Amino acid sequence: MPKTILEVSLISIPDNLLDVIYTACRTCYSPEGAVDIYENLTDDTEKKLNLIRKVISSGHYSTIEHIQVTFAINNISRAATHQLVRHRHMSFSQKSQRYVKEKGEFDFIVPSAIEAKRDLYDKFLIHMRETANLYQEFIENGIKGEDARAILPNATASSMVVSLNLRELIHLANLRLCTRAQLEIRLAVKRMCALVEEREPWLKEHLVPKCERLGYCDEEKSCGRKKKKNG
Ligand SMILES: Cc1cc2nc3c(=O)[nH]c(=O)nc-3n(C[C@H](O)[C@H](O)[C@H](O)COP(=O)(O)OP(=O)(O)OC[C@H]3O[C@@H](n4cnc5c(N)ncnc54)[C@H](O)[C@@H]3O)c2cc1C
């Protein structure tokens, strides 16, 4: 069945995120020990944010690696999850196509560009139905899910739990919020960032496409958001 709504939940983020990063930052520059710094933390949020902003902008990223966030994601294509799993500092648990057999008409994601063209969309649906029938025939004839999945398309809907630290989330945003990234992964990462920003609004300035961080576009062609470096 076509699945249209990407679902993303933020299932874990530390409540004391600022305290953790601030302690890490101050530990690097203070004669006091980390324990004393943590046990005598200031209540002044602006003071914490000022130091954290300075440290992040100077590229001292180890201080934000202590923060781990976890998301649950539903209704995302295998094409998009394949792109996500290329990120090597993230942890994944994904619905198995070996242990979970697709039943009847399996769920799939329709790219909006195809959905917008009625005749191509109809052909897409026919292809999915024929694939589901063939998959079912394989299963009924004793082919294991791990082999029958060979015919499932990149559009097959998947589900995963994803964990990553804050440094990697910023990197992910820099790469995947860029308009050069494919629309589906862009929307998934945008949703992930929005959920984190709801909890920690100060992160909005960091969860941006890379051109915002660089001040220019380093892609072959600029979308116009920022000019090319020498353009
Ligand atoms: C628009 C776009 C188009 C793409 N097109 C293609 C494509 O056509 N074909 C393709 O194969 N991939 C493609 N990719 C995937 C891309 O090549 C990366 O594999 C993916 O974006 C992960 O990025 P990363 O390696 O920077 O990040 P991560 O794996 O998340 O790593 C983060 C950072 O850690 C460091 N790091 C991690 N591992 C190593 C290592 N082994 N050695 C040194 N430093 C390391 C690097 O600084 C890296 O930037 C594309 C990505 C984007 C955003």
The ligand as an SDF file (V2000), in Angstrom:
LIG
                    3D

 53 58  0  0  0  0  0  0  0  0999 V2000
   24.0610   15.2060   -2.0880 C   0  0  0  0  0  0  0  0  0  0  0  0
   24.7690   13.9080   -1.8490 C   0  0  0  0  0  0  0  0  0  0  0  0
   25.0360   13.0670   -2.9010 C   0  0  0  0  0  0  0  0  0  0  0  0
   25.6990   11.8570   -2.6930 C   0  0  0  0  0  0  0  0  0  0  0  0
   25.9520   11.0480   -3.7630 N   0  0  0  0  0  0  0  0  0  0  0  0
   26.6000    9.8710   -3.5710 C   0  0  0  0  0  0  0  0  0  0  0  0
   26.9040    9.0030   -4.6650 C   0  0  0  0  0  0  0  0  0  0  0  0
   26.5790    9.2900   -5.8010 O   0  0  0  0  0  0  0  0  0  0  0  0
   27.5530    7.8390   -4.4080 N   0  0  0  0  0  0  0  0  0  0  0  0
   27.9620    7.4930   -3.1500 C   0  0  0  0  0  0  0  0  0  0  0  0
   28.5740    6.4300   -2.9660 O   0  0  0  0  0  0  0  0  0  0  0  0
   27.6870    8.2890   -2.1010 N   0  0  0  0  0  0  0  0  0  0  0  0
   27.0370    9.4540   -2.2760 C   0  0  0  0  0  0  0  0  0  0  0  0
   26.7690   10.2560   -1.1950 N   0  0  0  0  0  0  0  0  0  0  0  0
   27.1590    9.8030    0.1390 C   0  0  0  0  0  0  0  0  0  0  0  0
   28.4630   10.4910    0.6040 C   0  0  0  0  0  0  0  0  0  0  0  0
   29.5390   10.1550   -0.2260 O   0  0  0  0  0  0  0  0  0  0  0  0
   28.7900   10.0620    2.0570 C   0  0  0  0  0  0  0  0  0  0  0  0
   29.0310    8.6530    2.0940 O   0  0  0  0  0  0  0  0  0  0  0  0
   27.6660   10.3300    3.0150 C   0  0  0  0  0  0  0  0  0  0  0  0
   27.1200   11.6150    2.7870 O   0  0  0  0  0  0  0  0  0  0  0  0
   28.1990   10.2760    4.4420 C   0  0  0  0  0  0  0  0  0  0  0  0
   28.9720   11.4320    4.6460 O   0  0  0  0  0  0  0  0  0  0  0  0
   30.2950   11.5120    5.4810 P   0  0  0  0  0  0  0  0  0  0  0  0
   31.2340   10.4520    5.0270 O   0  0  0  0  0  0  0  0  0  0  0  0
   30.7930   12.9230    5.4940 O   0  0  0  0  0  0  0  0  0  0  0  0
   29.6780   11.3110    6.9080 O   0  0  0  0  0  0  0  0  0  0  0  0
   29.8530   10.2690    8.0880 P   0  0  0  0  0  0  0  0  0  0  0  0
   30.0470    8.8730    7.6330 O   0  0  0  0  0  0  0  0  0  0  0  0
   28.6570   10.5780    8.8810 O   0  0  0  0  0  0  0  0  0  0  0  0
   31.1590   10.7360    8.8180 O   0  0  0  0  0  0  0  0  0  0  0  0
   31.2710   12.0340    9.3880 C   0  0  0  0  0  0  0  0  0  0  0  0
   32.6770   12.5480    9.1980 C   0  0  0  0  0  0  0  0  0  0  0  0
   33.5720   11.6700    9.8990 O   0  0  0  0  0  0  0  0  0  0  0  0
   34.7910   11.5860    9.1780 C   0  0  0  0  0  0  0  0  0  0  0  0
   34.9950   10.1850    8.7730 N   0  0  0  0  0  0  0  0  0  0  0  0
   34.1230    9.1590    8.9080 C   0  0  0  0  0  0  0  0  0  0  0  0
   34.6700    8.0200    8.4810 N   0  0  0  0  0  0  0  0  0  0  0  0
   35.8990    8.3300    8.0440 C   0  0  0  0  0  0  0  0  0  0  0  0
   36.9500    7.5790    7.4690 C   0  0  0  0  0  0  0  0  0  0  0  0
   36.8580    6.2810    7.2260 N   0  0  0  0  0  0  0  0  0  0  0  0
   38.0850    8.2140    7.1460 N   0  0  0  0  0  0  0  0  0  0  0  0
   38.2280    9.5390    7.3730 C   0  0  0  0  0  0  0  0  0  0  0  0
   37.2680   10.3190    7.9090 N   0  0  0  0  0  0  0  0  0  0  0  0
   36.1230    9.7180    8.2490 C   0  0  0  0  0  0  0  0  0  0  0  0
   34.6550   12.5000    7.9580 C   0  0  0  0  0  0  0  0  0  0  0  0
   35.1480   13.7790    8.3070 O   0  0  0  0  0  0  0  0  0  0  0  0
   33.1650   12.5660    7.7630 C   0  0  0  0  0  0  0  0  0  0  0  0
   32.7360   13.7240    7.0740 O   0  0  0  0  0  0  0  0  0  0  0  0
   26.1050   11.4770   -1.3900 C   0  0  0  0  0  0  0  0  0  0  0  0
   25.8340   12.3410   -0.3280 C   0  0  0  0  0  0  0  0  0  0  0  0
   25.1760   13.5440   -0.5270 C   0  0  0  0  0  0  0  0  0  0  0  0
   24.9010   14.4430    0.6490 C   0  0  0  0  0  0  0  0  0  0  0  0
  1  2  1  0
  2  3  1  0
  2 52  2  0
  3  4  2  0
  4  5  1  0
  4 50  1  0
  5  6  2  0
  6  7  1  0
  6 13  1  0
  7  8  2  0
  7  9  1  0
  9 10  1  0
 10 11  2  0
 10 12  1  0
 12 13  2  0
 13 14  1  0
 14 15  1  0
 14 50  1  0
 15 16  1  0
 16 17  1  0
 16 18  1  0
 18 19  1  0
 18 20  1  0
 20 21  1  0
 20 22  1  0
 22 23  1  0
 23 24  1  0
 24 25  2  0
 24 26  1  0
 24 27  1  0
 27 28  1  0
 28 29  2  0
 28 30  1  0
 28 31  1  0
 31 32  1  0
 32 33  1  0
 33 34  1  0
 33 48  1  0
 34 35  1  0
 35 36  1  0
 35 46  1  0
 36 37  1  0
 36 45  1  0
 37 38  2  0
 38 39  1  0
 39 40  1  0
 39 45  2  0
 40 41  1  0
 40 42  2  0
 42 43  1  0
 43 44  2  0
 44 45  1  0
 46 47  1  0
 46 48  1  0
 48 49  1  0
 50 51  2  0
 51 52  1  0
 52 53  1  0
M  END
$$$$
